[in-house]
Amino acid sequence: MREIDQKLQELVPKINESNIICRELKRDNIMYKPDIFTEVTPDGSRISRVQVKVYQDRNNEDTASVIPYDIFMDEIYFKIKEKYDEAEQGGF
């Protein structure tokens, strides 16, 4: 559980920032949320993983895509920030 707590402590501020950037870029409908997925293995043990759910319509939480933690932290977050920086410099 410590690993999950640590990942959430790193992830939540970046998700909050990503949601703010989406609103700034007039992508109000897009929303990111942290999620913990627990898988039960055939032997009955449980494996929990942190992931990110992205909703293309924040008013419809029935449809979401799942982004693995590592991909969000290593790629998606930086792409969102890059788009914001481009918009700030007038390149959007």
Contacts in CASP RR format, 6 or more apart in sequence:
PFRMAT RR
TARGET T0000
AUTHOR 0000-0000-0000
METHOD contacts of the structure
MODEL  1
MREIDQKLQELVPKINESNIICRELKRDNIMYKPDIFTEVTPDGSRISRV
QVKVYQDRNNEDTASVIPYDIFMDEIYFKIKEKYDEAEQGGF
1 48 0 8 1.000
4 36 0 8 1.000
4 48 0 8 1.000
4 50 0 8 1.000
7 50 0 8 1.000
7 69 0 8 1.000
8 34 0 8 1.000
8 36 0 8 1.000
8 50 0 8 1.000
10 73 0 8 1.000
11 34 0 8 1.000
11 50 0 8 1.000
11 52 0 8 1.000
11 69 0 8 1.000
11 72 0 8 1.000
11 73 0 8 1.000
12 34 0 8 1.000
14 72 0 8 1.000
14 73 0 8 1.000
14 77 0 8 1.000
15 32 0 8 1.000
15 33 0 8 1.000
15 34 0 8 1.000
15 52 0 8 1.000
17 77 0 8 1.000
17 81 0 8 1.000
18 32 0 8 1.000
18 76 0 8 1.000
18 77 0 8 1.000
18 80 0 8 1.000
19 30 0 8 1.000
19 31 0 8 1.000
19 32 0 8 1.000
21 80 0 8 1.000
21 81 0 8 1.000
21 83 0 8 1.000
21 84 0 8 1.000
22 28 0 8 1.000
22 30 0 8 1.000
22 31 0 8 1.000
22 32 0 8 1.000
22 80 0 8 1.000
24 84 0 8 1.000
24 87 0 8 1.000
25 83 0 8 1.000
25 84 0 8 1.000
25 87 0 8 1.000
25 92 0 8 1.000
28 58 0 8 1.000
29 55 0 8 1.000
29 56 0 8 1.000
29 57 0 8 1.000
29 58 0 8 1.000
29 59 0 8 1.000
30 54 0 8 1.000
30 55 0 8 1.000
30 56 0 8 1.000
30 58 0 8 1.000
31 54 0 8 1.000
31 55 0 8 1.000
31 58 0 8 1.000
32 52 0 8 1.000
32 53 0 8 1.000
32 54 0 8 1.000
32 55 0 8 1.000
32 72 0 8 1.000
33 52 0 8 1.000
33 53 0 8 1.000
33 54 0 8 1.000
33 55 0 8 1.000
33 64 0 8 1.000
34 50 0 8 1.000
34 51 0 8 1.000
34 52 0 8 1.000
34 53 0 8 1.000
35 50 0 8 1.000
35 51 0 8 1.000
35 52 0 8 1.000
35 53 0 8 1.000
35 66 0 8 1.000
36 48 0 8 1.000
36 49 0 8 1.000
36 50 0 8 1.000
36 51 0 8 1.000
37 48 0 8 1.000
37 49 0 8 1.000
37 50 0 8 1.000
37 51 0 8 1.000
37 66 0 8 1.000
38 46 0 8 1.000
38 47 0 8 1.000
38 48 0 8 1.000
38 49 0 8 1.000
39 46 0 8 1.000
39 47 0 8 1.000
39 48 0 8 1.000
39 49 0 8 1.000
40 46 0 8 1.000
41 47 0 8 1.000
49 68 0 8 1.000
49 69 0 8 1.000
50 69 0 8 1.000
51 66 0 8 1.000
51 67 0 8 1.000
51 68 0 8 1.000
51 69 0 8 1.000
51 72 0 8 1.000
52 66 0 8 1.000
52 67 0 8 1.000
52 68 0 8 1.000
52 69 0 8 1.000
52 72 0 8 1.000
52 76 0 8 1.000
53 64 0 8 1.000
53 65 0 8 1.000
53 66 0 8 1.000
53 67 0 8 1.000
54 64 0 8 1.000
54 65 0 8 1.000
54 66 0 8 1.000
54 67 0 8 1.000
55 61 0 8 1.000
55 63 0 8 1.000
55 64 0 8 1.000
56 63 0 8 1.000
56 65 0 8 1.000
57 63 0 8 1.000
67 76 0 8 1.000
83 92 0 8 1.000
86 92 0 8 1.000
END
